[in-house]
Amino acid sequence: PPGKQEQLEADLELKGISYEIMIPDVQKLIELEKLAAPSKGAPNPKHAMTWDDYHTLEDMYTYLDYLEETFDFVTTEVIGQSYEGRDMRVVKVCRGGCGEKKAVWIDGGIHAREWVSPATVTWMLMELVENDAAHADLTEGLDWYFVASANPDGYAFSRDHNRMWRKTRSDNGGILHCKGVDANRNWGFHWNEGGSSNDKCSDTYHGPSAFSEVENVAVSNFLLTVKDNLIFYNSIHSYSQLILLPWGFQQTPPDDYEEMYALALKGGDALTAVHGKTYETGCIPCMLYIASGSSTDWAHGEAGIGFTTSMELRDTGELRIYPAC
């Protein structure tokens, strides 16, 4: 809290705990986020999206509508509603119809406050579809599925009320009237086996049961309908510049970890070749901490998708808001 910094530093030194101040003023960064970056071109009058600012879910959905209306290989599907009644929409990019090719899944925004995640997912969608001629092999050889915001209620709340909100907005029944569940601790594969909290007010509260959150049910049910064709699953987070691999619930990796690790290293090298930034690669506990009930673990362990990852976008702590991967 303000005014307690000196006491905190003294206590840390007394206990022999080393520390480093990474962000001296978080509020200043929050204010900077409200300023749009210089525009690189005129906005498209047919939708509300740009990639020089953080947009509402409604703006993102105007872009999905635009893609569906403009490109004959793009369709969208409402796969369910959030707790507060917002549509959960999947974008399907499939030449010649979906289901005949191997497929890629990319989602963002499962943690509400990670605004750069939906921005990046929609940018990837834009690049894949609108610049298709530059890399037609990506749509000719693969089907693609995107969810821009896997936690739309939390995202709206983080924009309108609490910038640091992370969870869903469900009523979790706590006596202190705390709301929500950490949607990335709520998936039904080794749920509640470490790295999550029983405290209903905690940012990492895992929920009363696996798949208690309707948003996760909607996404997982759709994934099960396409899982046999999926060869790649990426749930995009921020921040830290990491390519995180299963498992999250334990230190021991899956049997095919080395295969995933080798592929992830190639992806990291490709990113470095583009912008010179290094993404470290490893299992979730190796790089961060135990985290059971994650979507990445479920996608690999339950849905059987061969390569699953949770990418932590740029940067490593200085700004946290780079809209780039």
Summary of the structure (lengths in Angstrom):
residues: 325
radius of gyration: 19.8
end to end distance: 32.5
largest distance: 66.1
contacts: 1032
relative contact order: 0.13
helix: 34%
strand: 17%
